């Protein structure tokens, strides 16, 4: 069975960026499984399942929803990234199975996470999209492994712009920000470009 995943943030009982999660979920069901009907995460996900504050919701699905889990969200700090080259990695859909990332993480050395390079282009970390700061603009790679929901929302709002980012371009940036469904645009949580390990 093709099992897919949506990881969502629930804030005050509301699924953040629900329309983006719906769009990705229903596109995946249609393209991979041939499902013509559409699901809505707001009809599926209990509003925090009794938990207070920020809640991480993990939903596994295929043709129908398989499981929904809730937990209080505690953000883990990421302060350093190791560049890891994986020219054959592919993750166009948010599959539950993530062995490619688990394997790549073995090469993070002493860094907190990895920044994956494919065909000499910067893509994503093991769990998030990225954006880089150059002068007055935040740039996100135009060819990520997975087009995340927060990334799509920030692009649509004009807060980040898409550009091809090669390894050689990194010297033109001063900061990197990790973004995903649980990590919004936050200038207080950036990483200096010198915290990227290229070796």
DRENFI-932188 format. One record per residue: chain; x, y, z of N, C-alpha, C in turn. Coordinates in steps of 0.001 Angstrom, whole numbers. Atoms other than C-alpha are relative to their C-alpha. Example, Ala and Ser with C-alpha at 12.3 -4.5 7.8 and 13.67 -1.06 7.14 Angstrom:
# residues 2
A  890  -1190  0  12300  -4500  7800  900  1200  0 .
A  -820  -1190  -60  13670  -1060  7140  -770  1090  730 .
***
This chain:
# residues 199
A  841  -1198  0  0  0  0  879  1251  0 .
A  -680  -1291  38  1176  3513  -814  -522  835  1165 .
A  404  -758  -1184  1088  5284  2563  649  1374  -44 .
A  -449  -1380  56  1345  9057  2620  -198  676  1350 .
A  -51  -652  -1302  1781  11558  5403  -290  1490  -133 .
A  119  -1443  -190  619  15018  6385  340  289  1455 .
A  -340  -461  -1342  2233  16667  9396  -474  1438  107 .
A  657  -1311  -85  263  19681  10560  181  623  1373 .
A  -7  -745  -1250  374  22356  13219  -1419  453  296 .
A  1302  -482  -447  -2790  23012  15180  250  1104  1018 .
A  -179  -1173  -871  -2893  26460  16785  -1381  449  475 .
A  1302  -401  -567  -5787  27253  19129  -1151  -740  -677 .
A  1056  830  573  -7803  24407  17630  -186  123  -1499 .
A  123  -217  1443  -7227  25501  14010  1224  -571  -713 .
A  -1104  532  798  -5135  23624  11439  602  1131  -817 .
A  -665  -1073  731  -2589  26108  10111  240  -424  -1448 .
A  -179  243  1443  -2461  26352  6301  -776  -1229  -477 .
A  803  1177  335  -5256  23782  6000  -220  -140  -1503 .
A  266  82  1432  -5946  24696  2359  1206  -548  -769 .
A  -1209  521  659  -2327  23898  1426  168  -1493  279 .
A  -30  1434  -304  -2453  20554  3224  -1036  -746  -834 .
A  1041  630  822  -5722  19752  1452  451  -133  -1447 .
A  -426  29  1402  -4254  20650  -1934  1040  -1094  -227 .
A  -1038  1023  180  -1188  18439  -1451  -573  -1404  201 .
A  567  1308  -287  -3119  15544  80  -875  -498  -1158 .
A  910  437  1061  -5777  15446  -2634  701  -153  -1343 .
A  -800  198  1210  -3247  15906  -5451  735  -1339  60 .
A  -707  1271  -160  -1234  12972  -4070  -952  -1179  -161 .
A  987  1085  111  -4344  10790  -3743  -453  -167  -1443 .
A  448  53  1390  -5418  11670  -7267  1093  -563  -919 .
A  -1079  389  909  -2024  11237  -8966  548  -1391  276 .
A  -588  1298  -348  -811  8161  -7075  -1021  -1124  118 .
A  978  1031  -324  -4025  6345  -6186  -1268  81  -838 .
A  1163  -126  869  -6562  7573  -8729  -1285  344  725 .
A  1194  -344  -783  -8943  8907  -6059  -621  1298  -531 .
A  630  -1216  540  -11423  11366  -7613  -606  889  1077 .
A  634  -782  -1060  -12963  12455  -4299  1057  824  732 .
A  -918  -846  -750  -11443  15096  -2054  -316  -76  1486 .
A  109  -20  -1447  -10805  15009  1674  366  1394  504 .
A  -328  -1289  -626  -10562  17998  4007  544  -297  1392 .
A  -619  301  -1294  -8157  17818  6947  -804  596  1146 .
A  785  -623  -1068  -10476  20117  8911  -1159  -879  446 .
A  1068  938  -371  -13126  17375  8850  561  -1251  668 .
A  -634  1236  -458  -10630  14683  9873  713  174  1327 .
A  -887  -213  -1137  -8337  16197  12471  -773  602  1167 .
A  617  -561  -1204  -9763  16661  15954  811  1213  425 .
A  -652  -1283  -293  -8969  20187  17157  930  -110  1208 .
A  -993  92  -1063  -5874  19387  19198  -168  -1209  895 .
A  245  1224  -763  -7381  16237  20702  182  219  1507 .
A  -44  -277  -1431  -7601  17895  24114  1301  585  500 .
A  -1282  -567  -410  -4024  19209  24162  -39  1516  -104 .
A  -74  -1460  22  -3280  22861  24934  1228  460  -773 .
A  -1160  -587  665  -905  25186  23097  163  -475  -1425 .
A  -294  451  1356  803  24219  19881  -18  -1525  -44 .
A  169  1452  106  -85  20717  18744  487  -482  -1362 .
A  -465  650  1228  1679  18548  16175  -947  -1143  -313 .
A  925  1049  434  -738  16378  14230  623  -769  -1156 .
A  -586  877  1025  515  13426  12188  -1101  -895  -555 .
A  1065  770  636  -1950  11926  9720  579  -871  -1103 .
A  -410  950  1035  -1186  8804  7681  -1239  -362  -809 .
A  1163  249  848  -3439  8175  4706  410  -696  -1295 .
A  -133  525  1367  -3880  6412  1379  -1310  389  -685 .
A  1319  -338  538  -7283  6150  -297  -876  646  1070 .
A  705  -559  -1147  -8702  6870  3158  1022  276  1104 .
A  -884  -302  -1127  -7242  8068  6450  272  -1282  785 .
A  -415  1200  -720  -5284  5347  8251  159  278  1490 .
A  -191  -329  -1413  -4302  7060  11494  204  1499  163 .
A  -218  -1396  -367  -4249  10451  13208  545  10  1422 .
A  -623  -77  -1321  -1931  11207  16137  277  1453  350 .
A  -263  -1351  -489  -1548  14344  18254  1048  -54  1101 .
A  -928  -140  -1118  1261  15469  20535  328  1477  181 .
A  -432  -1372  -262  2314  18690  22205  1299  234  -763 .
A  -1161  -266  850  4883  20351  19966  1100  713  779 .
A  -1192  -598  -585  8358  21074  21297  1029  128  -1112 .
A  -923  -233  1109  10669  22652  18742  1426  -304  418 .
A  -1389  317  -252  14174  21228  18607  888  1026  -705 .
A  -861  -999  640  16873  23855  17980  960  -648  -999 .
A  -960  425  1014  18949  23426  14810  996  1142  -172 .
A  -1014  -1056  30  22217  25357  14895  1098  -244  -1029 .
A  -1057  307  969  24415  23607  12333  -514  -1015  -1013 .
A  433  873  1095  23980  21817  8987  1215  -539  -744 .
A  -1040  650  792  26189  19343  7140  -514  -209  -1422 .
A  395  269  1386  25996  19359  3331  271  -1460  -328 .
A  -104  1403  379  25363  15825  2083  -482  -136  -1433 .
A  350  155  1415  25356  14959  -1615  -764  -1302  -225 .
A  835  1157  337  22604  12634  -2830  -616  256  -1377 .
A  443  -335  1355  22279  12898  -6615  -1223  -783  -452 .
A  1118  838  442  19675  10135  -6882  -1206  51  935 .
A  1114  -65  -945  17404  11097  -4004  -1237  589  -685 .
A  1254  -485  580  13748  11652  -4909  -1097  -103  1051 .
A  1077  -18  -992  10818  12647  -2690  -1083  984  -448 .
A  979  -949  540  8135  14320  -4848  -1343  -8  737 .
A  1218  106  -802  5312  13126  -2567  417  -243  1447 .
A  -340  167  -1417  5231  13132  1241  -373  -1413  452 .
A  204  1392  -375  5527  9391  1739  312  -201  1483 .
A  -308  360  -1385  5448  7885  5219  1396  -619  88 .
A  -1309  667  20  8512  5832  4294  1077  1015  -357 .
A  -1021  -1032  167  11577  8064  4680  1415  -565  170 .
A  -1301  644  -197  14524  5664  4571  1137  751  -690 .
A  -1043  -776  680  16411  7889  2093  600  1055  931 .
A  -460  -1041  -911  16609  10621  4727  731  -610  1191 .
A  -669  668  -1119  17502  8230  7528  1417  -415  -391 .
A  -1324  411  473  20400  6929  5454  918  1206  -136 .
A  -815  -1201  197  21622  10417  4555  404  626  1329 .
A  -289  -588  -1306  21457  11512  8204  1216  -636  672 .
A  -1178  658  -569  24233  9046  9007  1273  791  -285 .
A  -1180  -753  410  26625  11521  7369  -18  1447  508 .
A  87  -1380  -501  25734  14605  9405  1184  372  887 .
A  -1166  -235  -852  28950  14237  11465  -455  583  1334 .
A  378  -578  -1291  28653  16519  14493  -1059  1090  -127 .
A  1005  -1047  226  26001  18791  12963  -1378  -463  468 .
A  1351  307  -466  22389  18974  14088  -854  -653  -1078 .
A  799  546  1099  20966  18149  10656  828  90  -1281 .
A  -680  -10  1288  21870  17854  6980  -697  952  -960 .
A  540  -778  1109  21382  20050  3919  345  -787  -1251 .
A  -199  963  1079  20902  17811  905  282  709  -1325 .
A  -408  -533  1295  22663  18610  -2371  -298  -1061  -1058 .
A  330  904  1100  21291  17025  -5559  421  654  -1312 .
A  -486  -531  1277  23060  17528  -8900  599  1403  195 .
A  -674  -1253  -366  25041  20350  -7235  -964  1131  368 .
A  989  -1001  -399  21809  22156  -6283  -456  -262  1433 .
A  511  99  -1363  20665  22873  -2747  -1486  -365  -57 .
A  1415  395  -34  17353  21171  -1916  -598  299  1380 .
A  650  -104  -1304  16076  20569  1643  899  -550  1094 .
A  -620  732  -1095  17178  19471  5088  -700  -1360  72 .
A  645  1310  -125  16093  16050  6336  -1480  114  325 .
A  1392  -124  -436  12780  17484  7536  -650  1332  -374 .
A  577  -1316  275  12267  20982  6142  499  558  -1326 .
A  -503  -846  1070  12520  23353  3234  917  1040  625 .
A  -917  -1020  -497  15042  26164  3510  -197  1297  -777 .
A  -46  -1301  668  15314  29854  2699  1307  671  408 .
A  -1288  -656  -227  18527  31879  2391  -166  1510  -141 .
A  100  -1460  21  18965  35593  3084  1164  597  -776 .
A  -993  -721  793  20779  37779  543  -419  1458  -91 .
A  230  -1447  17  20866  41552  1097  -1384  358  541 .
A  1338  -393  -465  17115  42287  1272  -1060  -1056  -286 .
A  987  988  450  15468  39080  42  322  -1381  566 .
A  -119  1402  -409  14834  35564  1306  -284  -865  -1225 .
A  55  840  1195  15414  32964  -1417  -178  -1454  413 .
A  158  1437  -238  14147  29378  -1395  336  -746  -1280 .
A  -365  743  1214  15541  26755  -3798  -1223  -327  -857 .
A  1119  242  918  13339  26390  -6860  -227  -1478  -266 .
A  137  1443  212  13934  22624  -6949  170  -749  1318 .
A  -84  759  -1254  13258  21309  -3436  -358  -1458  -245 .
A  424  1398  109  12807  17607  -2849  -1513  -107  147 .
A  1445  -20  -232  9298  18316  -1561  -444  1442  150 .
A  532  -1359  -125  7286  21493  -1996  -940  29  1209 .
A  736  8  -1250  6138  22012  1567  -1136  1000  31 .
A  1178  -858  -116  2919  23667  2666  364  1401  504 .
A  -411  -1312  -486  4606  26469  4634  764  745  -1087 .
A  -750  -603  1117  6983  27094  1724  -970  591  -1016 .
A  979  -475  984  4009  27391  -659  -725  1242  499 .
A  686  -1150  -583  2236  29793  1698  888  1235  -18 .
A  -924  -1142  -27  5321  32011  2059  283  527  -1400 .
A  -185  -441  1394  5897  32082  -1719  -1225  781  -462 .
A  1230  -678  422  2255  33017  -2326  -153  1373  651 .
A  87  -1281  -711  2522  35819  250  1142  946  -351 .
A  -1113  -840  414  5705  37153  -1357  1078  176  1048 .
A  -989  -125  -1063  7801  36597  1764  1319  -672  -356 .
A  -1199  632  533  10261  34320  -12  -188  -126  -1512 .
A  59  146  1451  11132  33993  -3701  776  -1247  -407 .
A  -637  1216  479  12133  30922  -5694  1145  332  -959 .
A  -1147  -112  898  15555  30729  -7319  774  -1312  46 .
A  -929  1115  -48  17959  27984  -8298  1145  385  932 .
A  -1095  -259  -933  20542  27736  -5523  1008  -1137  -115 .
A  -1086  976  103  23819  25954  -6214  938  143  1197 .
A  -951  -35  -1106  26518  25120  -3705  880  1244  -101 .
A  -865  -1171  191  28677  27866  -5201  -690  1318  329 .
A  748  -1217  -322  25895  30395  -4490  -38  285  1504 .
A  157  -158  -1443  26020  29856  -733  808  1174  545 .
A  -854  -1095  -490  28801  32424  -319  -678  1368  -136 .
A  704  -1271  184  26356  35136  -1432  -1075  225  1069 .
A  1032  -94  -1024  24013  34459  1509  629  155  1378 .
A  -505  -182  -1366  24388  35378  5167  -704  -878  1024 .
A  773  781  -969  21661  33320  6877  -837  -1047  -721 .
A  919  1016  517  19552  30227  6395  -1102  -207  1037 .
A  1161  233  -862  16077  29590  7812  -651  -1322  -402 .
A  692  1258  252  14367  26222  8145  -1506  246  100 .
A  1451  -210  8  10660  26208  7242  -720  -1304  -328 .
A  897  1114  303  8005  23525  7366  -1342  279  675 .
A  1343  -225  -545  4436  23058  8582  39  441  1457 .
A  -128  -320  -1416  5658  23432  12165  951  1161  265 .
A  -973  -1093  -136  8242  26166  11514  -365  1116  -966 .
A  390  -1150  811  6880  29465  10270  1220  895  -239 .
A  -1038  -994  251  8967  32369  8947  310  704  1315 .
A  -343  -537  -1314  10866  33476  12068  1437  510  -26 .
A  -1328  -604  91  13797  35893  11958  846  -250  1244 .
A  -752  295  -1219  14774  34901  15508  570  -1411  -16 .
A  -471  1387  58  15477  31324  14417  719  -265  -1314 .
A  -810  204  1214  18011  31648  11621  1352  -575  388 .
A  -1329  582  -188  21374  29962  11217  972  787  -867 .
A  -1012  -696  793  24472  31843  10135  562  -928  -1066 .
A  -467  821  1102  25791  30647  6809  1316  -696  345 .
A  -1261  620  -406  29108  29888  8531  -229  -1256  839 .
A  325  1226  -730  27302  27125  10475  -303  -1155  -941 .
A  129  1075  976  27081  25109  7238  1365  -641  -209 .
A  -1241  741  198  29735  22434  6980  -4  -590  -1405 .
A  -7  403  1400  30680  21881  3336  745  -1307  -223 .
A  -823  1186  190  33061  18982  3873  -736  -1294  210 .
***
